[in-house]
Amino acid sequence: TLTNTIKGGTVKDLTLTGTISSMAGTAAVSKYVGCAACYITQEGKLSNITNNTSVSISDIGIYFGGLCGWLQNGTINHCANKASITNDLQRTSGIAVCVDTLGVVINSYNHGVISGTSCGGIAVYTMGKVLNSYALADLHGNEVAGLVTFCRGGLVDNCYFYGHLYATETKAPLCCTVSLCGTVQYCYFCDTGQDNLQLSVIRHNNPAV
C-alpha cells in the first residue's frame, strides 16, 4: 500500500507496480486496504493513479480495493486499476471497497480480473457516487456485480460493465442490491458469457439490476 490514510491531501500522477500479498494469520495494517490508500477522508483525493500491481490476499480480515479500501470523504478521479486481484476469503473490488456518503468515484475504470467473496467491478458498497466509470473485466465470487455489489442510498450514473460474471450464489451485471433510495441510472452492460451479446440501458432504484 502506498499510504495508509489520505487526510485532505492529494496523491496524483503515479503508476504503481510490484506485488502485494498477505497470508492467513498475518497482522494487517487495516481491515480496508487499497493499493494506493487504505482510507481517504477530509476531502482527500486520488488523481491520475494507475495500479499495475499483482495482488494475492489469503487473510480473512482484509477487504481489498484496487485503489482504495474505504473512500470515506474524498474523490477518486481519472484513476485506473489494471491489477488482477485475488482475495478469495473477503470482499474485493476494482476501485474502492466502500464508497461512503461523501465519497465520489468519477472518470475511473477497472481492467483487472477480480476474485473474492463479494465482488464489484468498481465497488462493493456505495452510499456515495460512482460516475462516468466502467469495468472491463471478468469477476469471480459468491456475490458478483459488474459495477457495484450493494448500492445503499448512493448513485451510480453513466457507467458500464463489459465482461463475464462467475458467481456461486448471486450475480447482476450492474448491482446485486439497490436499497435505501439508491439509484442506478443511464448504465450499460454487456455480459460476454451470454450466447447473444446485448447492450442494455437500465434506470432503477429498487431491487437487483
PyMOL commands that set and color helices and strands:
alter all, ss='L'
color gray80, all
select strands_A, chain A and resi 3-7+10-16+19-22+32-34+37-41+44-51+54-57+63-65+68-77+80-81+85-87+92-93+96-106+109-110+114-116+118-120+123-126+129-131+134-136+139-145+148-152+155-157+160-163+165-172+175-179+183-191+200-204
alter strands_A, ss='S'
color yellow, strands_A
deselect
rebuild
show_as cartoon
